[in-house]
């Protein structure tokens, strides 16, 4: 194999390596963006869940109070 062929092979290998590194950088960037998006979504869902739990607690309290009032009305009837 002469020097010219060896240089061409090295250039081809370097180009493949460069392409592979570029692909990895793109994948890393995509995953980073996706991760940020998923973290924001998770934060939103956690906040929404806390709000729903609180609304559920308030509804339960109000319903229990209504039941107590209804039972009280039955006793006085």
C-alpha distance (Angstrom), angle and dihedral (degrees) to the residues before:
residue distance angle dihedral
X1 . . .
X2 3.76 . .
X3 3.80 126.9 .
X4 3.80 93.3 -102.3
X5 3.81 92.9 55.7
X6 3.79 90.7 46.3
X7 3.80 90.8 51.6
X8 3.81 90.7 49.7
X9 3.82 90.9 50.0
X10 3.81 90.9 49.3
X11 3.80 90.9 48.9
X12 3.80 90.9 49.7
X13 3.80 91.4 49.0
X14 3.80 91.4 47.8
X15 3.79 90.9 49.4
X16 3.83 90.4 51.2
X17 3.79 89.9 48.8
X18 3.80 91.2 48.2
X19 3.79 90.9 49.9
X20 3.80 90.6 48.9
X21 3.80 91.9 50.3
X22 3.82 90.8 48.3
X23 3.81 89.8 50.8
X24 3.80 90.6 50.2
X25 3.81 91.7 49.1
X26 3.80 91.0 50.9
X27 3.80 91.4 48.0
X28 3.81 90.7 48.4
X29 3.80 91.5 50.1
X30 3.79 91.7 47.8
X31 3.82 91.8 49.2
X32 3.80 91.6 47.3
X33 3.80 91.2 53.0
X34 3.79 91.6 44.9
X35 3.80 90.4 49.2
X36 3.83 91.5 51.6
X37 3.78 90.3 49.1
X38 3.80 92.5 49.1
X39 3.81 91.4 48.6
X40 3.82 90.8 52.2
X41 3.80 89.8 47.7
X42 3.80 91.2 49.0
X43 3.80 91.1 49.9
X44 3.81 90.3 51.2
X45 3.80 91.8 48.7
X46 3.80 93.1 47.9
X47 3.81 90.1 51.5
X48 3.80 91.4 46.6
X49 3.81 90.9 48.6
X50 3.81 91.5 51.8
X51 3.79 89.8 50.0
X52 3.81 92.1 49.8
X53 3.80 91.8 47.9
X54 3.81 89.6 52.6
X55 3.83 92.2 47.5
X56 3.81 89.1 49.3
X57 3.81 90.8 50.8
X58 3.81 91.7 49.8
X59 3.81 91.9 47.6
X60 3.81 91.1 49.2
X61 3.80 90.6 50.4
X62 3.80 92.3 49.7
X63 3.81 92.5 47.0
X64 3.79 91.7 49.0
X65 3.82 89.3 50.6
X66 3.81 90.3 50.3
X67 3.80 90.7 50.4
X68 3.80 90.3 51.3
X69 3.84 90.5 50.2
X70 3.82 91.5 47.5
X71 3.81 91.8 50.1
X72 3.79 88.7 47.8
X73 3.82 90.0 52.7
X74 3.83 90.2 51.0
X75 3.77 91.9 53.5
X76 3.80 92.3 50.4
X77 3.84 94.1 47.0
